[in-house]
Amino acid sequence: MDRLVYTAASGLKAHMASQAAIANNIANVNTTGFRADRVVFDRLSVTGPGFEARVPASEQVIDADRKAGAMMQTGRPLDVAVTGDAWIAVQAPDGSEAYTRRGDLSVNASGVLETGDGHPVMGSGGPITLPPYQKVSIGSDGSVSIVPQGSTDGAAQVIDTIKLVSTQGTDTAKGLDNLLYVKGGGVLPQDMEAQVTGGALEGSNVDMTQALVDMIENQRAYEVQANLLKEAKNMDESSASVMRMPS
């Protein structure tokens, strides 16, 4: 009986995590560069009275669908779409280095180049900071150039180069903040062959139709686990009734 209860309870937990991931994907269907969450189901050792069993359980959302989203032309100088499997290095809220495909860049009041969700973009020596400028542009290799404020000849100067990295050969995982991290810590080396397309953005790779189908299927599976738990309760009550001594 205990085995059945533990199995049903862990199944409910797994489907709750899956439903949360699907809901997050749907909420971010229009988010630039978003990678759909994937729930990784693992197995967890559960100890019950007099036995040890291994039952299905769910871990956190620790990875993402790596396929590319659709590319959209914007014509905006600070919009970039990363090509291939490269990622843009950014500074995470805790100060560590993380990675994103979000290329809707802007310059904040302090001159720091940042992504649309406010993460500073990393260059060769840290976050890229731009001096006052008349014009800014980003090259296909990620080089950030400006025409300085007050310039009379209009000559552009390269300030820094966006750190573009490849995840090939490195174990990475998506965090709950939608950024990619190296498992166990550390940073990825710069990929000198990585390219970006200026004046364009990569859209979300969420397939809305598939997400809705997944949500329905997951809800039905959740109901199966809930019914299993209810059946375990009924069986337990029936067993207790049989063992009850007549008064």
C-alpha positions, 0 to 999 in steps of 0.5 A, spaced: 500 500 500 505 504 501 509 503 495 502 505 491 501 511 495 509 514 494 508 512 487 502 516 486 504 522 490 511 522 486 507 522 479 503 528 481 509 532 483 512 530 476 506 532 472 505 539 477 512 541 475 511 539 467 504 543 467 508 549 470 514 548 465 508 548 459 505 554 462 511 558 462 513 556 455 506 559 453 507 565 457 513 566 453 511 565 446 512 572 444 519 573 448 525 574 444 530 569 444 526 564 449 528 557 449 522 552 451 523 549 458 524 542 458 522 538 464 527 532 466 524 526 469 528 522 474 528 517 479 528 518 486 529 513 492 524 513 496 524 510 503 517 507 506 516 503 512 520 496 511 522 497 504 526 502 499 523 503 493 525 507 487 519 511 484 518 516 478 519 523 480 521 530 477 527 535 478 526 542 476 526 545 469 534 544 468 534 544 460 531 547 454 529 546 447 535 548 443 532 549 436 532 556 433 526 560 433 524 564 427 528 570 425 525 577 424 527 583 421 527 589 425 532 594 421 534 597 428 541 598 429 542 594 436 538 588 434 542 582 433 540 575 431 545 570 433 547 565 428 548 557 429 549 555 436 552 561 439 550 564 445 551 571 447 555 572 454 551 576 459 552 578 467 547 574 471 544 578 477 549 574 482 555 577 478 556 570 474 557 569 467 551 566 463 548 566 456 542 568 452 539 568 445 536 575 446 538 580 442 534 586 443 540 590 445 540 597 448 544 602 452 542 604 459 543 611 462 550 609 464 552 607 457 552 599 459 550 595 453 544 590 456 539 585 453 532 587 453 531 584 460 536 588 463 542 583 463 549 587 461 552 584 455 559 581 456 565 584 452 573 582 452 574 584 459 567 585 462 560 588 461 561 593 455 560 600 456 559 605 451 562 613 451 557 618 449 556 617 441 552 620 435 551 613 432 552 606 434 553 599 430 554 592 431 558 588 426 557 581 424 563 578 428 559 582 434 564 588 434 561 594 437 562 601 433 560 608 435 561 615 432 564 619 438 559 625 440 562 631 437 566 627 431 566 631 425 569 626 420 564 621 422 569 615 423 567 609 427 571 607 432 571 599 435 569 600 442 569 592 444 566 586 441 560 582 444 563 575 447 559 570 443 560 563 445 559 556 443 556 550 448 559 544 444 562 540 448 560 543 455 555 541 459 550 547 460 543 547 463 537 553 463 536 556 469 529 558 472 531 566 470 531 563 462 539 564 462 544 558 460 549 556 465 555 552 465 553 546 470 558 546 476 560 553 475 565 556 470 565 560 463 565 558 456 571 561 452 569 566 446 568 563 439 572 567 434 568 564 429 561 566 431 557 571 427 550 575 428 545 578 423 544 585 425 537 589 424 534 582 426 531 578 432 530 571 433 523 569 436 521 564 441 522 557 439 515 555 443 510 551 438 504 554 441 499 548 438 504 543 441 504 547 448 497 546 448 496 539 446 502 538 451 498 541 457 491 537 455 495 531 455 499 532 462 492 534 465 489 528 463 495 524 466 495 528 472 488 526 473 490 518 472 495 519 478 490 523 482 485 517 481 490 512 483 491 516 490 484 516 491 484 508 489 489 507 494 485 511 500 479 507 498 483 500 499 486 502 505 479 504 508 477 497 506 482 493 509 481 497 515 474 495 515 476 488 514 480 488 520 475 492 525 473 487 531 465 487 531 463 491 537 
